[in-house]
Amino acid sequence: MTSLTRLDPVAVPLAQDPSTDISPAPAVPRPGVVATTLGAAIEVERLDHGRRRRLWVPRPLSRLLGVALALGAWQLASSTGSLSPTVVGSPRAVWNAAVHLISDGELGSALASSLHRVLLGLVFGLAAGIGLALVSGLSRIGEDIVDAPVQMLRTVPFVGLVPLLIVWLGVGETPKVVLIALAACFPIYLNLSGGIRSVDPALVEAGRTLGLSRLGIVRHVVLPSALPQLLVGLRLSLGIAWLALVFAEQISATSGLGYLMSTAQELLQTDTIVVCLVVYALLGLTVDLVVRALERLLLSWRPRAVGV
Amino acid sequence: MSATVKQATAVSLNGISRSFGDRGIIADLDLEIGAGEFVALLGASGCGKSTLLRIVAGLDAEVTGEVVVARRRAVSFQAPRLLPWKRVWRNVVLGVPGAGRAEALAALGEVMLEHRAGAWPATLSGGEAQRAALARALVRQPDLLLLDEPFGALDALTRITAQQLVADLWAKHAPAVLLVTHDVDEALRLADRALVMAEGRIVHDVAVSLPRPRTLESSGYVGLRRELLAQLGVTE
């Protein structure tokens, strides 16, 4: 507390006249100053700037290490017989199954029809979600009309719609695409309409003082400001589209990854099931990378610290 | 907002009132600002001076009374309000029909910011962003420039430079200026006329006829400063 005492303005005598009082502080302790604090020995340390030595492993390599360890443990469990092939095959068996599925074209054609479904569903779902969000975000009446029903529909788990979709649309491609579209519609709707509504009013006002028309404000202020949210919505929609695909392909499909999995299930081919799961994971990963690249490209104006 | 006439006043307000709910912010206020006149509007926080500026800017739809203002007007706010997703030069010419990079660079040159034309607004310092906002106002060649505490958020040293810049630009382009501020020295440094606002009215209107450039040593400066501070309820 002694240093606080020193800062006490009462304790420091005011310089009466700066022209005469330029001499260094007198040796006599000032009133209120505890004399022992000035010049008393304190502990100091020299800061070490030297690099700490440590084992240097390239980052990608150390990340792969965890995967390699898990694979090793899996292989070990399979080889020793503690992991039965009826539960799940060894990594080697899964690898062989993958090579086989790829070489006879089975995986390729399944992937093609799954991708076709997802893309079709996404086109409709994203278009509907973006369209509804624009209507509800950009006009008060639009919000009143669109938002409440969409919010109600959103609370229905889309998987629960499967029986209804089958009754309405049969078991062909249509219910599958519709299910994916429905699932993808909501995340992008919620994020985009929220993003539009959370535009900074100060910027809208600035746009008005710059002489922008209503359309100009939407184009130059509102939509760019909602873009980060739109991309968040896009990422969520793409993620949920894969989920919907898995469910959709359980509906009596005759092609696709889901079909491959359900036939493998009947034949107890766990290797094939694992291969399909890995493919799903890789697809999800690819989509995520694409959206991240899109974010880097479109949101380059954001300071790095805020970057996603 | 419809009829256009030519006249020598940039702003003429006649018996305008504005209230928020049952709280009157501006009550039966008259104000004239001549073309090319630099007017500073002083007042404590909450006295209605920013509301008055918004009315003059045409941003307030609920005002009653007669408001006639220059058609070509530009506003610079306390926050620069640049669009973060547009590069600086695009911000400058946004909303100016037919203006491109050349016009933007010319305006940015006037505020000594040409070298930052291609930067993102988020990378500008506070002073740079405020100067970019000033360039954005200038490029519109306004007959009326509205400044809402434009230097409030700047550090003391940057503020002096920015004030000097505004003084130079005003001398060169001669728009009418309405500067809202709570800084008496800023008003005395820049304005032809200082108004003091309190409780929704202009309670004091004084000509600042000091020779330019003005410094603390200008004769009459101290007296005017004391007078304005007293009107604002501050005694030193």
Chai-1 contact restraints between the chains, C-beta under 6 A:
chainA,res_idxA,chainB,res_idxB,connection_type,confidence,min_distance_angstrom,max_distance_angstrom,comment,restraint_id
A,A202,B,R81,contact,1.0,0.0,6.0,A-B,restraint_1
A,L203,B,R81,contact,1.0,0.0,6.0,A-B,restraint_2
A,A206,B,R81,contact,1.0,0.0,6.0,A-B,restraint_3
A,T209,B,A57,contact,1.0,0.0,6.0,A-B,restraint_4
A,T209,B,V75,contact,1.0,0.0,6.0,A-B,restraint_5
A,L210,B,L94,contact,1.0,0.0,6.0,A-B,restraint_6
A,L210,B,G95,contact,1.0,0.0,6.0,A-B,restraint_7
A,G211,B,G95,contact,1.0,0.0,6.0,A-B,restraint_8
A,L212,B,G95,contact,1.0,0.0,6.0,A-B,restraint_9
A,P224,B,W85,contact,1.0,0.0,6.0,A-B,restraint_10
A,W301,B,P84,contact,1.0,0.0,6.0,A-B,restraint_11
A,W301,B,W85,contact,1.0,0.0,6.0,A-B,restraint_12
A,W301,B,W120,contact,1.0,0.0,6.0,A-B,restraint_13
A,P303,B,A122,contact,1.0,0.0,6.0,A-B,restraint_14
